[in-house]
């Protein structure tokens, strides 16, 4: 759907108001000169005009006086028979309406006055409303208004657009984004409110990360002591050995969870890239693929990355494919296109339901049917893959594999 820009709406409103104002002014002007609102007194004016008309030749004299004074004149006798005029005859007055009457005439305001000798004199300004010139003036005014109001509309809405851009950046995960506040108007107040809310949210998230990181770090020492104590409990009997081995696996799983939490906290606390090295992605995939029996193929490609983090991302993808990929072997493909390198991990498992695909990279999210603990995962592996890829300026995505299964792709810049 096409976006409706606010500045265009304000601009259109300004232009519409200008056009309506001009039209209203034209209507009022035409109304003022329709022959019903001329100033008074007209009696003395009519008497002065009548004195210049020669009674011996009223017809020619009336025409001459009218042309000289730039008036439309009509002279009637007492019986309202026309004696003289110039141009068109004016409308005949009605004696019952008084000695001074306003006449309706299409070409301008007109009036009729009864003279002292009983005759009637009609006079009018030869003015008419020029619609052509009015439309030309209206067009010029619309053009000028349009040229002047567009910068004003853009100035009003430009700061709103900047605020929207800051909100979009903040919503995309750039929690340090803030709106530069200037002035004391409504936009400035809105920006201050957003900055205050963003500061509070960032403070809460920072506190949560610090608490999570501290708790995860503090768990490492008790776990090491528990592992050592459990190993001392092994007395050599098969039952005890099996029990110690089971507890040891649980401790390793818990230790792995703590490590994931520490890594997630570190990535969120330090979004900017750290020290990097040139890493051979194919060689790294071969090393990690051997741990799960994966088939690795592709081209030699290098990326600039943190080796430990990149290894962790590849390992998490391979472990995920091993857990949910069924009995078929896991496959890894390395390809390069221009300045980008693509690592793909494929399996023949049940795949991810379409309803869950948008959430599989969220922390602790588990696809329905995979109960916590039953497959050895806790829902942090794919979330860490996403964070590591973004930390390196890349991205991770999922797509169903042709013929059944899943395809996870990590795209990174070649280095």
ABEGO torsion letter per residue (X at the ends): XBBBBAAAAAAAAAAAAAAAAAAAAAAAAAAAAAGAABBOBAAAAAAAAAAABBAABAAAAAAAAAAAAGBBBBBBBAAGBBABBBEBBBBBBBAAAEABBBBBBAAEBBBBBBBAAGBBBBBBBBBBBBAAAAAAAAAAAAAAAAAAAAAAAAAAAAAAAAAAAAAAAAAAGBAABBBBBBEABAAAAAAAAAAAAAAAAAAAAAAAAAAAAAAAAAAAAAAAAAAAAAAAABAGBAAAAAAAAAAAAAAAAAAAAAAAAAAAAAAAABABBBBBBBBBAAAAAAAAAAAAGBBBBEBBBBBBBBAAAAAAAAAAAAAAAAAAAEABBBBBBBBBBEABBBBBBBBABAEBBAAAAAAAABBGBBBBGBBBGAAGBAGAAAAAAAAAAAAAGBBBBBBBBBGEEBBBBBBBBBX
